[in-house]
Amino acid sequence: MKKNFLKYFFVLTLLILLINANKLFAQTYSISGVITDTKSKPVPGVNVFIIKTNIGTASDDKGNFKISELKNGTYTLEFSAIGYEKLIKENIVIQDKSIILNIVLKESIIQTEEVLVTAGKYKQKKSELPVSAEIIAGSEFTERNFSNLADAVRYVPGVTMTEDQISIRGSSGYSRGTGSRALLAIDGLPFYTGDTGEIVWEMIPVSEIQRVEIIKGAASSLYGSSAIGGVVNCLTRDISEKPLTIINGFYGIFDRPYYNEWDWSGKRRPFNGLTLSHSNTFGNLGFNISFTRLEESSYRQDDDFKKYIGFLKTIYNFSSVSSLTFMANTFNKRAEQFLYWKDSRNALVMPDKNLNDRIETNRYLFGLIYKNLINDKFLLNANVSYYRNNFKDNEIIPNESTSNLYRGELQLNSNLTDFIVLTSGIEGNFSKVNSSLFGNPVLHGVGVYSVADISFSFPLITSIGLRYDYSKLDSLDGSGMISPKFGFNYKVLNNFILRSSLGTGFRAPTLSEAFTSTSSSGIIVKPNPNIKSEHNLTVEFGLNYSPFNQLNLDLAVFNNEYYDMIEPGIDPKDGKVVFTNLVRARIQGLETSALINILTDQLTLSFNYTYMWARDLETGLALRYRPRHIFYSGIDFRKWNFEAEINFRYTSRVEEIDEELIDLGIVVDGELRVPVYTTDLKLGYNFLSTGFPLNIYLNIKNIFNYNYIELIGNIRPIRNFSFGFNLAI
């Protein structure tokens, strides 16, 4: 298979070279100009891109911009910059000559409208989507000393985390590192392991993230099997045109435990992290490169770790409308394993039999992304990636697995008319595993999709799509499914928008769900050769209302029907864990949010509440690890280069957990759990006004040292203090 992957890699490379070589013989033109403000002063750093594509550029220090290598056609450009009103220039006709524009932007205190690329695989305004979406700004990771993407995701409305398992609107409970119902991607490249199909949050280089886009609900019509519950797409920082070096670091300590009986170490435990990053451009070649080291002496016994993250992103611009990106992300980890407590009086200590458990992990992702605006009607995107994952532990009978996941995708965005955008593509993947847990199975799959977004003359946008997926797991029978999608966005008034979507999702079982056979810390897992694929039907209706610029209200109600839902359980015949298909499950609920800006954005208040009813329709019991009530709120104040933020998070006590682990005596006192109440404080100061490019931050997390669990027998982080800085030179 490695030979086949190399063959496909070279075919893609040859295709890229042929397409760009062809341009040497084709007549092309450009759109260029200068961007000024109303006082005729040049505006640098203005984002200029061609509507309904990801192709664009930015103005230089003198306000000049240029998009070259354009063929005859009709183009629409969008100009946007912080502090200025967005401007759209329509019907720019190229007919055997280049075009020169003089653009004037008006100043505005209104923030530029949020734009996403994840929902339709091209740039769209958030207000025009038929689905609910959220954005996490990259600055959040630096300001709040988040070293792991999962810590930030915990504060997204409608999203919960059970340790490292994400659940979007209750789509997942906890499957112990096996499978996911949300797709994680980095710059559009799917990021899941080839054996367990899990998301490895800690591998994402958060210092390189520009923003994170989260789409809620089934997104299988575009993204396939793993997106049955939603998509999380990490978009990395743009490459700097001038040398830029960033040093980011933090140092912190965990406070003493709330109860003296839990103070197993007798001291405060430290943690720290340091990232070195550099970005530069030489001619048509630009790069971002970074290295991160993370170290923690945990508040829990035998839970220390050392992690190393490497990241490289290079872009070669054949022209302003054609580029090739190479990306590499490496992750190495040496850690102890804390699976569950000894008992409630020793909640931060492991059972004696599990002391000194260790795990070693080495993961590598490499990807190529090619983009080419063929003409005013067609945009070509092609990508290939290789993800190698290896882990091993030091059990008496060691568990070890090495997986190699190869995947590729060819996508074409077509502007069929001024009001129809068609996104079509084909995607394939192949995974080969060598493991003591799963044996040596292979997996291959293919997907074909097409989605049309239609804009009408009145303020209605509809989205209609279809995808077919086929998956074959080694010796098991192959399975396939068609996933249709329909959605609309109707602007009743300029400040009142209705949206609705209906879609189906499909998820094939992972290799680990079907073939795992292992024993770890008293938990025995057995394979299930009869496991089947699962699918769902999700419906959402939402509205967004902004009665004035300082207030935004959003409401969404949803209903998710799951068929043959895969969940881990205990076989009562032998007490072993096995992944099985529930006959039917239903998840219903609503989300509400309010964002209030006071004193011209100096003070921001946010409130988010989610109600969720998740049931196994056969047993009538609640689905495991799904809280019924979720509430997040925040207060953010920024003035005089100073910023202060308070965040509060509440989730109700989950109704159902892994009761079998308690009944079998594996997790002592495992029934103990409480609602979650956590409060975090952030203080920051920006020295840029003094001419020194430094930001400093102080974070106090879990201020009241509240003890709670997300997963049976696992106390979440106790109160901790950290000081961080970000220096850009």
CORZIBEL-V251524 format. One record per helix or strand. SS is the DSSP state (A for helix, B for strand). FROM is the first residue (numbers start at 1). TO is the last residue. If there is no record, write none. Layout:
ss=SS from=FROM to=TO
ss=SS from=FROM to=TO
This chain:
ss=A from=2 to=22
ss=B from=29 to=37
ss=B from=42 to=42
ss=B from=47 to=50
ss=B from=56 to=58
ss=B from=64 to=70
ss=B from=73 to=80
ss=B from=84 to=84
ss=B from=87 to=94
ss=B from=99 to=105
ss=B from=107 to=107
ss=B from=115 to=116
ss=B from=124 to=125
ss=A from=126 to=128
ss=B from=133 to=137
ss=A from=139 to=143
ss=A from=149 to=153
ss=B from=159 to=162
ss=B from=165 to=168
ss=B from=182 to=186
ss=B from=189 to=190
ss=A from=201 to=203
ss=A from=206 to=208
ss=B from=209 to=216
ss=A from=220 to=223
ss=A from=225 to=227
ss=B from=230 to=236
ss=B from=244 to=254
ss=A from=260 to=262
ss=B from=269 to=282
ss=B from=285 to=296
ss=B from=305 to=319
ss=B from=322 to=336
ss=B from=341 to=343
ss=B from=346 to=350
ss=A from=352 to=354
ss=B from=358 to=373
ss=B from=378 to=393
ss=B from=400 to=417
ss=B from=420 to=435
ss=B from=439 to=439
ss=B from=442 to=455
ss=B from=460 to=473
ss=B from=479 to=493
ss=B from=496 to=507
ss=A from=511 to=515
ss=B from=518 to=520
ss=B from=523 to=525
ss=B from=534 to=548
ss=B from=551 to=571
ss=B from=576 to=598
ss=B from=603 to=616
ss=B from=622 to=622
ss=B from=629 to=639
ss=B from=642 to=651
ss=A from=659 to=663
ss=B from=676 to=686
ss=A from=688 to=690
ss=B from=694 to=701
ss=B from=709 to=711
ss=B from=714 to=715
ss=B from=720 to=728
